[in-house]
Amino acid sequence: MTAPSTFGLSSEARNLQWLLNNLVEEVPGIVSVAVVSSDGLLLLSSDQARNLEARQTRETGRTAGPRGSAADLATIVSGIGSLTIGAAKLMDGGAVKHTMVAMEEGSLFVMSISDGSLLGVHGSADCDMSVVAYHMALFVGRAGHVLTPELRSELRKSLESSSTGSER
């Protein structure tokens, strides 16, 4: 995993990145993690290098870049989040807490953080889904109160500036 630069970030942003990195490093079977804002934008990722490649691919129109990048995970998490929120409204089911998708070759977890923000985790085929879900809930509990509008704005600007800086 490529560690993102935390230079110039507030202590809250650095702590949130540390929590995210810790989640990936400490929980067996987690492949990648993304925090997505309510409007579907990637705020934080466990895989900044792939995120930058995916963003450059979108901006240049070239199709190079890995599948499964942070930007791809953010898009999937946002879509699943929207779909499940819509389904819950139609079913009068209340707020969506989490969604799990078990596939033959992996798993996908989506959990609400706050203000519509989402935590998305791509897990390997052999991950223990209950362990991943438990640690996601711990992350949400620790990060939920920190993810303020100001911090979301800082994280977005940080991703944008890393993207433009890598193009030079």
Secondary structure, 3 states (H helix, E strand, C coil): CCCCCCCCCCHHHHHHHHHHHHHHHHCCCEEEEEEECCCCCEEEECCHHHHHHHHHHHHHCCCCCCCCCHHHHHHHHHHHHHHHHHHHHHCCCCCCCEEEEEECCEEEEEEECCCCCEEEEEECCCCCHHHHHHHHHHHHHHHCCCCCHHHHHHHHHHHHHHHHHHCC
